[in-house]
Amino acid sequence: MDLIKSILSKNSITALVIGAILVILGAASDFTIGTFTYGTPDTFGRIVFVLLGIIFIGFGFYFTYIEYKTSSLTSKRENSAVSEDQIEADVKYRDIIKLIHFKTSVALHSHGINYHHEGSSKQQQVTGFGGADDNDYWIVKGPHGKDEFYNKGKPIKNGDVIRLEHLVTRRNLHSHKILSPVTKQQEVTAFSPQNNGTGNLDDNWRVEVENGEAWTAGNRIRLIHVNTNAALHSHHYGNEYTSNQQEVTGFTNRNEDDFWLAELVKKIR
């Protein structure tokens, strides 16, 4: 019963009720309720009512599905994304981490596939991945131009500028003014011309900790792209251009889809 309550949102219930009423009206004969009299429409009117009803019912099931996905992923996040012994652990320079999207529980992910659609940068895809593998791992580094072992072992503070190097492909989390393939927000990629962790100033991200304190695994953060002021962002959209995984973008506004949690994989590399 609790699960049903959690997935039947106001939107889904409203759409299902309207859809059912329209279908009933399309199929009903004349009737009177109190002072209200319903006259049976002609064949075309019946078809319109039924089709509209089916559309609303479809929306109702769609909203129910979205609520179910959100509810189950939120439960997964609460139970497993950040273990109790990590909650107070500082994230330090050169730590290996996973970044978990707070709203949908997918991991920030990259892999050896490039964007290929027209108008893209043709750089390596960055997505939100609902599974788990080594492509979810990132090394926390200092900003572009700093030594690879800059501040090694020191906790990262609110406002620090960092880079994230993808552990497997050695490309940095990167963004720029090119638009993403699905929602036309700012494209986010993994970038390093020599595949050695060296990129450019578009690899720099500013850490914004929600409570303004040190970055720990239990604190929600935003990562703000320094050159464009876009927040690292994800949502329930994706298609073949993102390998059918969840799209990750740079979002120039701010909302709840910008928040991430760190999961410490390995201390200091």
C-alpha positions in Angstrom: 0.0 0.0 0.0 2.8 2.4 0.8 4.4 1.7 -2.6 1.1 2.4 -4.4 0.7 5.7 -2.5 4.3 6.8 -3.3 3.9 6.2 -7.1 0.4 7.5 -7.6 1.0 11.2 -7.8 -1.7 13.9 -8.2 -0.7 14.2 -11.9 -1.2 10.4 -12.5 -4.5 10.2 -10.6 -5.9 13.3 -12.3 -4.9 12.0 -15.8 -6.4 8.5 -15.1 -9.6 9.9 -13.8 -10.1 12.3 -16.7 -9.3 9.6 -19.2 -11.8 7.1 -17.6 -14.5 9.8 -17.6 -13.9 10.6 -21.3 -14.0 6.9 -22.3 -17.2 6.4 -20.3 -18.8 9.4 -21.9 -17.8 8.2 -25.3 -19.4 4.8 -24.8 -22.5 5.9 -22.7 -26.0 6.3 -23.9 -28.3 9.2 -22.8 -28.6 9.5 -19.0 -29.7 12.1 -16.4 -28.2 12.8 -13.0 -30.2 15.3 -11.0 -30.6 18.4 -13.2 -27.8 17.3 -15.6 -28.8 15.5 -18.7 -26.2 13.9 -21.0 -27.1 13.5 -24.7 -25.3 10.8 -26.6 -22.9 12.4 -29.2 -22.8 11.3 -32.8 -20.3 8.7 -33.9 -17.6 11.2 -34.5 -18.1 12.7 -31.1 -17.9 9.2 -29.5 -14.6 8.5 -31.3 -13.2 11.9 -30.1 -14.2 11.2 -26.5 -12.7 7.7 -26.5 -9.4 8.8 -28.2 -9.0 11.7 -25.8 -9.7 9.3 -22.9 -7.1 6.9 -24.1 -4.5 9.7 -24.4 -5.2 10.9 -20.8 -5.0 7.3 -19.5 -1.7 6.9 -21.3 -0.4 10.1 -19.6 -1.6 8.7 -16.3 0.4 5.5 -16.7 3.4 7.5 -17.9 3.3 9.7 -14.8 2.9 6.6 -12.7 6.0 5.0 -14.3 8.1 8.2 -13.7 7.0 8.3 -10.0 7.8 4.6 -9.7 11.3 5.1 -11.1 11.9 8.1 -8.9 10.6 6.3 -5.8 12.7 3.2 -6.4 15.9 5.0 -7.2 15.5 7.3 -4.2 15.1 4.3 -2.0 18.3 2.8 -3.6 20.1 6.0 -3.0 19.1 6.2 0.6 20.0 2.6 1.3 23.3 2.2 -0.7 24.7 5.3 -2.3 26.7 6.6 0.6 27.5 4.1 3.4 27.4 5.2 7.1 31.1 5.2 7.5 31.6 7.5 4.6 29.1 10.2 5.7 31.6 12.3 7.5 34.6 11.4 5.4 36.3 14.4 3.7 36.8 14.3 0.0 40.5 15.0 -0.6 42.7 15.9 -3.6 43.7 12.7 -5.5 40.9 10.6 -4.0 39.1 8.3 -6.4 35.3 8.9 -6.2 32.0 8.1 -7.7 29.6 11.0 -8.1 26.0 10.0 -7.5 23.2 12.1 -8.9 21.0 12.9 -5.9 17.7 13.1 -7.7 18.0 9.9 -9.8 20.8 7.9 -8.2 22.7 7.3 -11.4 26.5 7.6 -11.4 28.5 10.2 -13.3 29.9 8.0 -16.1 32.1 8.1 -19.2 33.3 5.5 -21.7 35.2 5.2 -24.9 32.4 6.3 -27.1 32.3 9.8 -28.6 29.3 12.0 -29.4 28.7 11.5 -33.1 25.5 13.5 -34.0 25.7 16.6 -36.2 26.7 19.8 -34.3 28.4 17.9 -31.5 32.0 18.4 -30.3 32.7 14.7 -31.2 34.3 14.4 -27.8 33.9 11.5 -25.4 30.4 11.0 -23.9 29.6 11.7 -20.3 26.3 10.1 -19.1 24.4 9.0 -16.0 24.7 5.3 -15.6 22.2 3.2 -13.6 24.5 0.2 -13.3 28.0 0.1 -11.8 31.4 -0.4 -13.3 34.9 1.1 -13.4 33.8 3.8 -15.8 32.1 5.5 -12.9 35.4 6.4 -11.2 37.0 9.8 -11.2 40.2 11.2 -9.7 39.9 14.6 -7.9 42.7 17.0 -9.0 43.6 20.6 -8.8 42.6 23.1 -11.5 44.1 23.3 -15.0 47.7 24.4 -14.9 48.4 22.9 -11.5 50.7 19.9 -10.9 48.8 16.6 -11.1 49.5 16.0 -7.4 48.5 19.5 -6.3 47.4 19.6 -2.7 47.4 15.8 -2.5 45.7 14.5 0.6 44.2 17.9 1.6 40.4 18.2 2.1 38.5 20.1 -0.6 36.7 23.2 0.7 33.6 25.0 -0.5 34.6 27.2 -3.4 37.7 25.2 -4.4 38.2 24.8 -8.2 39.0 21.2 -9.2 39.2 18.9 -12.2 37.8 15.4 -12.4 39.9 12.9 -14.4 38.1 9.8 -15.7 40.1 6.9 -14.2 39.8 4.6 -17.2 40.2 6.9 -20.2 42.3 9.6 -18.5 40.1 12.4 -19.9 38.8 15.3 -17.8 35.2 16.3 -17.1 34.7 19.1 -19.5 32.0 21.5 -20.8 31.7 24.3 -23.4 29.0 26.3 -25.2 28.1 23.5 -27.7 24.6 22.1 -27.0 23.8 18.6 -25.8 22.0 16.2 -28.0 18.8 15.6 -26.1 17.5 18.7 -24.3 19.7 21.3 -26.0 21.3 22.2 -22.7 25.1 22.7 -22.5 27.2 19.7 -23.7 29.3 17.9 -21.1 32.1 15.6 -22.3 35.4 14.0 -21.2 38.4 15.8 -22.8 42.1 15.3 -23.0 43.8 15.5 -26.5 46.6 13.2 -25.4 44.5 11.0 -23.1 46.8 11.8 -20.3 44.7 14.0 -18.0 45.9 17.3 -19.5 43.2 19.4 -21.1 42.3 23.1 -20.9 40.5 25.7 -18.8 37.1 24.2 -19.7 38.0 21.3 -17.4 37.7 23.5 -14.3 34.7 23.1 -12.0 34.0 25.0 -8.8 32.7 23.0 -5.8 29.7 24.5 -4.1 28.9 22.6 -0.9 25.2 23.0 0.1 26.0 23.9 3.7 29.1 25.9 2.8 31.5 23.6 4.8 34.1 21.0 3.7 33.1 18.6 1.0 32.2 15.3 2.7 30.5 12.2 1.3 27.3 13.2 3.2 27.1 16.7 1.8 25.2 17.5 -1.3 27.3 19.6 -3.8 26.9 21.4 -7.1 29.8 21.5 -9.5 29.8 24.8 -11.4 31.7 25.0 -14.7 34.0 28.0 -14.2 34.1 29.4 -17.7 30.3 29.2 -18.4 28.7 29.2 -14.9 26.6 26.2 -15.8 25.9 23.6 -13.2 26.7 19.9 -13.7 23.2 18.5 -14.2 21.2 15.4 -15.0 17.6 14.3 -15.5 15.5 11.4 -16.7 16.2 12.1 -20.4 18.4 10.2 -22.8 18.4 8.5 -26.2 20.7 6.8 -28.7 23.0 9.9 -28.7 23.8 9.2 -25.0 24.1 5.4 -25.5 20.6 5.2 -24.1 21.9 6.2 -20.7 20.8 9.3 -18.8 21.9 12.6 -20.2 24.4 14.8 -18.3 24.5 18.5 -19.2 25.6 21.9 -18.1 22.5 23.8 -16.8 22.7 27.6 -16.8 19.8 27.9 -14.3 19.7 26.1 -10.9 17.4 23.4 -9.6 17.3 20.1 -7.6 18.7 18.2 -10.6 22.1 19.9 -10.0 22.9 18.1 -6.8 25.4 15.3 -6.4 26.8 13.1 -3.6 30.4 11.7 -3.5 31.0 8.1 -2.8 34.6 7.4 -1.9 36.0 4.5 -3.8 39.7 4.7 -2.8 41.6 7.1 -0.7 44.4 9.2 -2.4 46.0 8.0 -5.5 
